[in-house]
Amino acid sequence: MLSPYVRDLALSFISLEAGQQIYLPEMRPWRKQIFTLLSGLTPRSG
């Protein structure tokens, strides 16, 4: 099985790409994990 972090990232990416609206109160428990993963994928300029 996929780790919870990979699952959360995949679900958030699929939702954003499909243009679906995310119901934020339901996503609140996963919000910190999703933002942590997305910030790790964002290139940092130095």
C-alpha positions as CSV (number, residue, x, y, z in Angstrom):
1,M,0.0,0.0,0.0
2,L,1.0,3.6,-0.5
3,S,2.0,5.6,2.5
4,P,-0.5,8.2,3.8
5,Y,1.8,11.0,2.5
6,V,1.8,9.7,-1.0
7,R,-1.9,9.1,-0.9
8,D,-2.6,12.6,0.3
9,L,-0.3,14.1,-2.4
10,A,-1.9,12.1,-5.1
11,L,-5.4,12.9,-4.1
12,S,-4.6,16.6,-3.9
13,F,-2.9,16.7,-7.2
14,I,-5.7,14.8,-8.9
15,S,-8.3,17.1,-7.4
16,L,-6.5,20.2,-8.5
17,E,-5.8,18.9,-12.0
18,A,-9.4,17.7,-12.5
19,G,-10.6,21.2,-11.5
20,Q,-12.8,19.7,-8.7
21,Q,-13.6,21.9,-5.8
22,I,-12.2,20.6,-2.5
23,Y,-14.5,20.8,0.4
24,L,-12.1,22.4,2.9
25,P,-13.6,21.4,6.2
26,E,-13.3,17.7,5.2
27,M,-9.7,18.3,4.1
28,R,-8.7,20.1,7.3
29,P,-7.1,17.0,9.0
30,W,-4.9,16.5,5.9
31,R,-4.1,20.1,5.2
32,K,-0.8,20.3,7.1
33,Q,0.5,17.1,5.4
34,I,-0.6,18.2,2.0
35,F,1.1,21.6,2.3
36,T,4.3,20.0,3.7
37,L,4.5,17.6,0.8
38,L,3.8,20.4,-1.8
39,S,6.3,22.7,-0.2
40,G,8.9,19.9,-0.6
41,L,8.1,19.6,-4.3
42,T,8.3,23.4,-4.9
43,P,11.8,24.3,-6.2
44,R,13.6,26.7,-4.0
45,S,15.8,29.4,-5.5
46,G,18.9,30.4,-3.6
